[in-house]
């Protein structure tokens, strides 16, 4: 076992350095402004030079002593101002953030120093960003490195107003994810297609309020990741950790007391390539991750096992376990479970790499090429398969992302970027990839056991495969046409190829794969296209900052619709309609003092629904009597897609305050409102032959109101430098439905859906996030994240009558995470030992609950049916132990990194 793991570590290290894939294929920079004056007289110094050291960027001051430097990559810089007859002055620790303006003024003293001497000042990061016109957080790599987080999503979820990936009450899939200003959402599902590791992130921008016109196809927020570039010196890091769960909750989590480690290995290398006169730099990183997870089953049954629980007398039942047949008894059943081998039910394995090349053609031109490649496999826990783990789906995701970015400086005050991107994301879901695999068994094996019993045989029967290939071209022109006006114009075009094939494996038939005209064999290829153009003006006056812009979007769905919805299968087809919309955006920041600013913002935001809803059931085939024993894994029975769906629309209003309270304390408060229309829903339609089906339409609506208040204490240097932050969110998110399928599913279940506003599934009324960090940056650091939040809503059981959704609340959520690292320098190398602890107090947070009790730990069903034994080998109460209803138990990761 150890040898195998060691070989894997070695293989991934080699791959992370040498792998290059064979396929080729917003904002990513900030601005520095300020004024240079004579320290004694206060008079401007026209012609003074301001230079960003380590780059080719700089500017000369105008007649008012003002300077503007554009196209600066995010990071920490040293900035120097100099002029003949004056001392050169340098500011260290000047932070540049994407899409924001950093202000740095200089006061130069007349020279009395000898040549070569200068004045050195360490700049403090401003606690208030005066040009922010909406809610936005910019998190640098140094901050991410101090937090107890393992993925960038963990950092995103720490931001005020973000709840488990939902931004300010929006549905999932309403957030645009970008890497270096290029969108990487998979348009099929709306989720981000690629994982960027924390060690590769230079800066993470999270916009949860209104956002500028350059961002589109998002209604709730934008996450923009800027990746690191190689520098002029060689740098490398190797990092590895082992993790394991330590919990006393053995009654919930089987096998949790055993050592089942998580393996993680990362490596990165950067620096110049000895080519092209040292103008070419590289950054490469790779990660291998292997985790069994915390939910285990028992290998009691194989899918081919055939047990018999038909007789009313349990003494006549028979059990087949791994091909051996036994006469049923409760004692034997418990023995089989106890002696069976534990099997991880939700394992996860991942390999991903990133290569970035930076070529400085001239002082005015830069090329960036980036490749992301990933291969992942995992399983999702299905409670029914806990004793038959080999019968459940395995899931495989793979893909690559190529991007090429050319940045050209037209002048000191104007530049453009041309970006080309191509990515492929594939997803496969099956038990066995080959439908002719002899291990497939008839679907009836899933029916051997009954309700509230674990499956004693059988397997999932569908084979689902899809891919999304998106090519994007984007052009942005930025010009500082005056000291007050920065104008940005851009166009963007995207072409998608969506391919999908899903079919039910039928082992009883010779074909195994149903005929293409059958309801259980669906396949399509579509080529939707979209285009956008925008213009925005950032007006920066001494007394006010204004962001104003407008965006145009066009979408061609490349789909068809039936002309007769009473007979959708055989009626003639018509081409789906295209859609266009204009989106105005406006934001204003009004400084109320040198340390405080009020902002207001307003905008219209449109987004095409996830494209799977446009094309589901592409041949409009209905089979109202089809079995639900093994339903399609990624679609709902008898619901048709709608290629003419309209864009969903959100209107956002926001007002906020930033106020610096002292040198190291700042307050931020925001109130917001969102009106959401044309959300995805379903309508029930009648067939001319009788019966009904459904199709997707734009009908649902929602509104969100909330406030966020945050207090930040900057971490200071010293023997024990302390930093802290706390943010509170109060939010009310209501709508007529949380799930687009609600109307149809309720109709199928015979429930009456009340047409009224109710809390959405992710409506968390109160949430507090707090961080505490203390230490010395070059020595050690301890950081803690604490979260406390009221529970999500759920629908409690009321028996017959009207169906009242989300009428109760789940229990309180509480969690603490900790991260400690210590730095050692030995023989010119920097060693860092670290410990991360997630869920420090091993709290059982109840994420899901039984609808009759509102708790995850018990249901009333075993009490009311205690006289019954399920048609299976488990006791009734055993089936109601749900490890998937809880958050992960305590996890400890111990590791070391070596930097050189």
N, C-alpha and C positions, 0 to 999 in steps of 0.2 A: 504493500500500500504506500509506504513512504517513498520507495523507489519510483513508483508511478507518478506521485505528486512532484518529486524532484525533477523528473524528466519533463513534466508539463511546465514547470517553472522555467527550465532551460529553453524549451521550445518557444515559449511566449517571449522570453527576452530576445531571442534571435529574431522572431517575427516582428517585434516592436521596433527593431532597428532597421530591418532590411525590406519589409514587405511594401511593395508598391503595386497598386491595382492597375490592370491593363486598360481600363476604360477612362476616357477623358470627359471630361465632362461632356439703407437705413442709416442708418447712421452708424458710423464706426469711428469717428474722430471728434475731437473737441476743439475749442477755441480759447486763446489767451489774449486778453486785452488789458489795457492799463494806461497809466500816464507817467511820464518821466519829468520831474521838476527839480529845480535848484533847491537844496535843502534849506538854505538860509533865506532866500527871497520868495520861494514858492512859485517862481516864474517857470513857464514851460521851457523845455530844452529841445527845440526842433532839430532833427538830424541825429539825435542820440540813437544808438543801435541797441536793440534788445535781441539776445541770442539764446536759443535753447541748446544747452551743451549736449554733445553726443549726437546731434542731429544736424541736418543742413538747413534747419528752419530758423528764421529770424525776420526782423522788420526794422525799418527806420521810422522814427517819430515824425508826425506831421507838425504843422505850425503851432498847434495847440499842445504839443508834447504827447499826443495820443498815439498808440501803436495797436496793431491787430495782427496776430499770427494765427493762421488757419491750418487745417488739415493735420492736426496733432493726434497721434495715436494715444489712447488712454494709458496713463501710467504716472509715475513719480519722476519729476525732472528737477534739474538745477538750471535756473534762468539767470542770465547775466545782462546787465545794462552798462554801457560804457560810452564815453564821449571825451574828446580831447579836452584836457584841462580839468577833468573831474576824476575822482577815484572810481575805479570799476567796482560795481556792487553786484554780489551774487546772492540769490535766494535759493536755498535748498528746500527739498520736500514740497515742491509745488505740484499739486495733484491736478491732472487733466482728466476729465470724464467725458464720455460720449454724449453728444447732443447738447452739452452745456457749455456755458461761458465761464471761465475762471478769470478773475480780476486780480492783477498784481501790479501795484503802483511802486515806483522807485523814487527815492529822494537822494540825489547825488551830491556829494560834498566836493568842494573845490580841492584840487590836489595839493597835498603837502607831503605825500608819500613818495618814496622812490619807485621807479619803474618796476612793475611786476607785483607790487603790493596791492591789496584790494580789501574791500569790506565784505564780510561773510555774515549772512543772516539766515536763520532757519525759519521757513514759512510755516504757519499753522493752517491746517485745513479749515476753510470757513465753515462755521456751524450752520449758517443760513445761506442757501443758494438763491441769490436775489433774482435770477432770471427764470426761476421755475414758475410756470403758469398752470401746472396741474400736479397731481400726486405722482411722484416718481422716486424710486430708490436706485442708487448706483452703488454697487458693492464691489470693491476691489479685491484682487487676489490675496492681499495681505489680510483682509478681514475674513475671507472665506477660510484661509489657512488656520485661523484661530478658533473656528467654531466646531462644535461636535456634530458635523454633518458628513454624509458620505456621497451625496449626489447634489447636483445644483438645484433639483426640485425642492430639497430640504431648505435651501436658502430662500427660494421663492415663497414657500409656505410660511416663512417667518415674517413676511411683510404684512403690514396692517391691511385688513380688508380681504386677504386671501385665505380661503378656507378649503383645504384639501384639493387644491387645483382650481377651485371656483373663485373667480375674481369678482368681488362685490356683488354676489348673488346671481351671477350669470351661470348658464349651463356649461357643462364640460364641452370642449371643442370651440369655445368662443375666444380663445387666446391665440395670438399669432406668435409663434416661436421663430426666432431668426438667429443665424450664425453669421457674424460679420455683415449684418445688414441684409442678408438674403433669407427669404422664407424657407423653412424646412418642415412645414406641416404636411402630413400625409392627407391629401384632400379627401381620401376615402373615409377616414375616421375622424379627421380633425385634430388628431394628436400629433406631437412632435415625432419625427421619424428617426432622429439620431441622438444618441447620448454623448455629451461632451463631458469629459472627466474634469474634476475640480482643479487638478494640477495644470490643465491646459487653458484655464480661463484667465484672461487678463482683467476683464471687467464684466460684470453682469448688470444689465439695466432692466429694471422691472417697472413698467408703467401700468398703474392700476386705475388711474383717472382718465381724463380725456387725453387723446394723443394727436400729434400733428397729422397733417394731410398726407404726408409721405407714407403713413402706415394704413393699410387697408385689409379687408377680409378678416376683420376682428371686431367683436362687439364689446368685449370686456377688458382686454388688456393686451400688452405686448411684452414679451421677454426677448431681449436682444443680448446675445453672447458674443463678446469679442475675444478671440483666441490669441494666445501669445505668439510672438515672433522671435526668431533667433537673433542674437546680438552679435557684436564684433568679437566676443570672447566665448570660449567653449565652456559650457556648463552642463552638468548632468546630474541626475538623481535616480537612485534605485530605492524602492520602498516596498515593504511587504508586511502583512499582518495576518495573524490567526485570530479567529473569533469563535465564540461559543455562547450558547444560551445557558444562563444559570437561574433557575426558577424553582420555587417550592410548589408550584401549581401542577403537580404530577397527575392530579385527578382530571385536569382539563387537557393538558398537553402530554400525550403519550411519548415515552422515550426521552423526555426533556432532561432527565438526570444523567443521560449518557453523554460522552464526549463526541460530538459530531461537528467538527470544526468547519468554519468558513475559511476559505483560502483566498487571499488577494495578493496580487503582485503587480507593481507598476514600475515603469522605467521611462525616463525621458532624457533626451540629449539635444543640445542646441549649440549653435555657433556658426562661424563662417565656413563656406566651402572654398577650397583653394582653386577657384575657377573665376574667370571673368574679372580679374583684378580685385578680388575680395569684395565684389559687389553683391554676391549671392550668399544669403544666410538661410539657415534651416532650423526648424524645430520639429522634433518627432517624439511621440509618446505612445505608449501602449499599455493596455491593462488586461489581465486575466483574472476572472472572478468565478468562484465555484462555491455554491451555498446550498445546503440541503434544506434549509428552512426549519421552522419550528412546529410544523404540523406533520404528524406521522400516522400512517395506517398500519395494518397488519396483512402480511401476505398469506391469508387463509385460503383464498380461492384463486383459481385461474379463470379467465373468461370462458373457457370450454367446459368448466364444471357444470353438472346438471343435477340440481337438488330437487326434491319433491316435497312440497308443503301443502298439497291439495287436500289431503284428508282432514276431517274435523278432529280426529284423534291424533294428538302429537306423537303417540307411540308408533304410528304408521308412517311418520315422516322419515325421509332418508336424506343424508348429506353427502355430497361429493366434494372432496377437498384434494386438489392436485391429482385428480384421476382416481382416488381411492374412495369407495362408497362405505358409509357408516350408517348404522341405525341411530336416529336422533335421540339424544337425551340432553337435558340442560347441563349436566355435569360434563358431558363430552364437548358440548358447544363451548363452554367456558375454557376447557382444556385446549381446544384447537386455537382459540384466540390467544390464550396466554403463551402458548409455545410457538406461535407463528413469528416469523422474522419481521422486525419493524422496517417499514419502507417510507421514505420521504414522499409526501403527497404534493408538495409545492416547491420542488427544487428549482434552482436558477443557475444557469451557467452563461458566461459572457466573455467574448474576446472582442476588443475593439482597439483600433489604432488611429492615429492622426499624424499626417505629415503636412508641414507648411513651409513653403519656399518663398523667400522675399528677395526680389531682384531690384536693386536700385539702378535703373538704367542711366538716369542723369539726375541732376539736382532737382529737376522738375517732374520726373517720372518714376513711378514705382509699380512693380508687378507683384501680385501675391497669387500663388497657386496653393490650394489646400485640398487634401484628400482625407475623408473620413471613411473608415471601413469597419463593419461590425458583423458579428455572428452571435446570435443568442438563442438559447433554448430554455423553456420553462414549462411548468405545469400549473394549472389553477386547481385549487382544492374543490372537489365535488364530494359532498358528505356521503352520498349513496355508495360511493366506491371505496369507502374506508377499509373494507375487508377484501376488496377485489381491485387493488391499485393498478394492475396492468391493463384493466379495461377502459381506463380513462384516456382522454386526449393528451397528446404531447403537442407542444407549440414551438415553432421554429421561426425566427425572424432574422433576416440578413439583408445586407444592402451596402451601398456606397454613396458618397456625396462628393462630387467634384466641383470646385469653384475656381474661377479665374477673375481677378480684379485688377483693373488698370486704373491708377490714379495719376492724373496729369495736372500740374500747377500751371494755369494760364498766366497768372500774375501773382503778386503778393496777396491779392485780394479776391482771387477767383480760381476755382479748380473744378474739375469734373471727375466722376468715377464711372467706369463702364464695367458692369459685372455680368458674368455668364455662369450659370449654375446648372448642373444636371445631377439628379439623384434617382436612385432606384431603391425601393423598399419592398421586400417580398415577405409574405406571411403564409405559413402553412400550418394546418391543424388536422391531425389524424391520429389514429391509434397506430396503424402501420401505413407507411407511405404507398406501398404497392397494394392496390385493391385486390390483386390476385394472391396475396399472401395467404397460405393455407391456414394460418392461425385465426382468420376471421371466422366467427361463428354466427348462427342465425340470430336475428334480433329478438326472437322469443325468449332467449336466455335471460333477457332483462326483466322478464315477467315471472321468473321462478319464485322470487320472494315478493312479499306484499308491502303494504303501507307501513311506514315507520320501522322498516327493516333494511339493514344493509344488503346490498346486492350480493348474491351468492354465485354469480356467474354473469356472462354477457359482457357486452362492450359497446362503446359508442360506435355508430355505424357510418358517420359522414366523413367525407374527405373534402376539406375546404382549402383552396389555394388561391391567392390573389397577389397582384403586384401593382405598384404605382410608380410610374416613371415620369418625372416632371423636369422640364427644361425651362429655365427662366433667363430672360435678358432684361437688364435694368440699367438705365442711364440717369444719373443725377448731376445737376449743375448747381454749384453753390457760388454766389458772388456777394461780396460785401460792397454794395454799390455806393455806400456812404458810411460814415462812422455810426449812423443810427440804423441803417437798413441792411439786413442780410436776407437776400432772396434765394430761395431754393426751388428748382423746377426739376421734374423728373417724369419719366415714362417707364412702364414695366409691362412686359408681355410674358405669358406663361402658356405652355402647351403640356397637357397631361395625357398619358396613356394609362387607362385603367383596365386591367385584365382580371377576370374572376372566373373560376370554375369550381363548382361545388356539386357533389353527387353523393347519394347514399349507396354504400356498398351492400349488395344483395347476394350473400353467399349461396342462397338456395337456387340461384339462377346460373345458367351457363355463362351469360354475358358478364355477370358481376356488376357491371356499370349499367344503370338504366338507359333506355333509349334517349337521345337528345330531346325528343318531344315530350318526355315525361316530366311530371311536376317535380320529381326528385333528382333531376339533372339540369342544372342551370349554368349557362356560360355566356359571357359577354366580353366585348372589347369596345371601349369608347375613347374618343379623343376630344374631351372638352377643352376650351380655350378661354382665357380671360386676358383683359387688357386694362391698364389704368394709367392715368396721367394726373399730376397734381402740381400746384404751385402754392408756395407759402412765403410769408414775409415775417421775419423776426425783427421787430422794431425795438431797439434798445436806447431809451432816452434816460437822462439822469433821474427823472421823476417817475418813469413808468416803462415797463417792458410789455410788448404786445406780440402775441403769436396769432396770425390770421392766415387761413388758407382754405382751399377748396380742392376736392378730389372727385375725379370721374372714374367710374368702373363700368366695364362691359363684360358680359359672360355669355358664352355660347355653349349650351349643355351637350350638344351632339346626342340627342335622344329622340324617341318617338313616344306617342300616346295613342291609345285606342280612341276612336271617334264615338263609340257607343259603349257607355259604361255599364249598361245592363247585359252586355255580351262582350266583355273585354278580350276574350281569348281569340275569337274569330273575326271581330269587326276590323274594318280598314284602319290603317295607322295614319297619323299626321305628325309633322315635324314639330318638336317642342320649340317654344318661343325663347328668344334671347332676352336678356334683361340688362338695363342700364340704370344708373342712379348717380346723383351728385350729392356729395357730403360736405357741408360747410363745417369748419372747425375754427374756434376762437378761444384765446386765452389771454388773460391780462394779469400782470403782477405789478402791484403798487407799493413801493417802499414807504413805510410809515416812520422809519428811522434808519439810522445806519446799520441797525441790527435786527430789523423786523420788516416783514413784507406780507401783504395780503394778496391772495390771488383768487380770481374767478375764471371759470372756463365753461364752455358749452360746445356741444358737437353732436352731429348725426353720424352714426356708424352702421354700416351695412355689411352683411356677410351671407354668402351663399351657403345653404345647409350642407352638411357633410354629404359627399356625393354618393355614398352607399344608399341614401334614401331616394336618390333620383333613379337608380337602376335596379333596385331589388326586384326579383322575379321578372327578368327581362322579357320573357315571352308571354307575360300576363296569364299564366296557367293557374287554374284554380282546381282544387280537389278537396271538396268540403268534408269528405269522410276520411281523409288521410290520417294515419296513426300518429300519435304524439309520443310513442314509446321512446323513439330516438329522434327528436326534432332537429331541424337544421341548426347548426351551432351559432350562426351569425345572422339569422333572419327570423322573422315571425311568420307563422303560417297564415296564408290567405291575406296577406297585405301586399299591395302593389306599389311599386315606386312611381314617382311623378317627376318626369324630366323638366316640367314647366314650373317647378317650385320657384316662388319669388324669393328675393333676398330677405333675410330677417333684419329687423331694424331696431336699433337702440338709440335713444336720445338721452344724453348725460348732462346733468347740471352739477356744478361743484363750486364750493367756496372754501378757502382755507387760509391759515395763518402760520407763518414761520417766525419764531421769535427767539433770538439768542438771549439767555438769561444771565450768563456770566461768561468768562473766558472759555469754560469747558462744558457748559450746560445749554441745551436748546430745547424748545417746545415746538411741537408741530400739531396743529388741529385742523381737521377737514370735515365738512358736511357735504353729503352728496345725495343725488336722487337719479334713478334710472327708470325710464319708461320703455318697455320692451314690447314690440308688436311683431306680428307675422311669424311667430315662433312655429316650429314644426309640430304638427298634430296629425290626427287621422280622422277620416269621416267614414261612416258605415254606409255602404251602397247595396242595393237589392239587385239580384240577378233576375232576368226575365223568366228563368226556370224555377224561381224560388230560391231561398237561401240568401245569405249575405256574405259580403267580404268587405275589405277596407282598402283605402289608399291614402298616401300621405298628402297633406295639404298644409297651407299656412293658416293657422287659426288660433293657436295658443297665444297668451299674453301674460305679462308679469310686470310688477314694479318693485323697486328696491329703494329703501331709504336707510341711511346710516350715517354714523359719525365715527371718526377715528381720532384718538389723542395719543401722542407719543412724546416721551421725554428721553433725551439722550445725554449721557455724560461721556465725553470723549476720554479715551484711555490715554493717560499721561505717562511720561517716562519717569523713571526713578527706581528705587530699590523694589518697591511694590507699586507699579503703575496700575491704577484701577480704572476700568471702563464699564459702563452699564447702559442699558436701554430698557424701556418698558413701553409697550403700546397696548391700548385698549380699543376694541371695536364693538360698537353696538350697531346691529343691523337687523332690519326686518325685510325679508325676501318672500314675497307672496306672488302667486300666480294661479291660473286655473288648472295647471297640470305640471308635473315634474318630468314625466316620461312622454315622448311623442306617441307612444302606443297605448296610452291610458284609455282613450275612448273605446278603441276596439277590444282591448283586453277586458274592460269592464262589461262590455256588451256580451262577450263570450261567456263570462262568469255570471251573467244575469244580474249584475249590479247596476243600480241607478247612480250615475255620476252627477253630483250636485254641481250646478253651474254657478260657482261662487269662488272667490279668491280664498286660497288656503296657503299655509306655509309650504314652501318648496322643500324638497328632500334635504337640501344642503343649507337650510335656514338656521344658522347658528346665531342666536340673539346676542350673546356676550362672549367675548374671547379676549384673553390677556396673554401676550407673549412677553417674556422678560429674558434678558441676557445679562450675565455678569462675567467680567473677565479681569484677571489681575496677573501681573507678572512683569518680567523684563523681556523685551522683544528678542534680545540676543542671548538669553539664558534659559528662561522657562516661561510657561504660561498655563493658567488654569481657567477654563471657561465653562459656564453652566447655562443651559437653556431651560427655562421653565414655561410650561403652557397649561393654562386652565381655561375651560370653555364649557358652556352649557351644552346639553345634548342635542343631537339632531332630532327632528320630529319623526314619528312613526304612526302607523294606523293601528289603533287598538281594536279589538274585536267587539262589535256591538250586536252580533247576531243578524237577524233579518232586518230589512228596511233600507233606507237610503245609505249609500256608501259615503261615509265622511272620511276623507283622506287627511292624514297627518294631524290627527286630533289629540295626540299626546306627545310627550317628550322622553327621549332616552336619558340615562343617567349622565352625571357630570363627567367630563374628560379631564384628566390630570396627568402630566408627564414631566419628567426631568431627565435631561441628558447632560453628560459631563465629558470634558476633553482636557487631558493634561499632557504636556510635552516638556522634555528637558533636552537641552542642546549640549553636546560635547564636541570639542575640537581636538582631533588627534592626528598627528602627522600630516597636516595640511588638509585633512578631510573634516567635514562637518557631519557628525552623527546626531540624529534626533530619535530618542526613544519616546514612544507615546502610548497612551491608553485612552480608549473611547468607551464610554458606558452609555448605552441607550436604555431608557426606562429604568433609571437608577433604583427606584423603590419597588420594581417588579409589580406595578399596579395592573390589575385586570380591568382595563378600560373596555366598556361594553359598546362595541361599534354596531352590533345588530342585537335585536331582542326578539323574544317570542311575543306575538301580538296579544296573547291572552293575559300576560303578566307584566310586560314592559321591562323584563329583565332577561339577561343572557344566560343566567345560571339555572333557570327552571321554568317549566311549563306546567299548566294544569292538566294537560292531556294524560300523562301517566297516572295522575290521581283519579281522574274520571274513568279511565280505562284500565285500572290496575288488575281487573279480573281477566283481561285479554293478554294473550301472548302473540306478538307479531308473527306473521308467516315468514320466519327466518330464524337465525340462530341467536340473535341478540335479545337481551331483555329490553322491555319497552323504555325504561328509564335510561338505558345506555345510548339509545338513539338520540336522546335529547341533550347529550353532552356535546356541545358545538364549539370546538376550538377556533373555528373560523369566525365566531361571533366576537372574538376579543382581539385587542391589539397585541402586538408581539411582546413576549415576555422580556425580562432583562437580558441584554446582550452585551458582552464584554469583548472588545478588540484590543489586542496588544501587538505592537509592531515597532519597526525601526526603519529609518530612512537614512541614506548616505548621499551627501551632496559633494560634488567635486567640480 
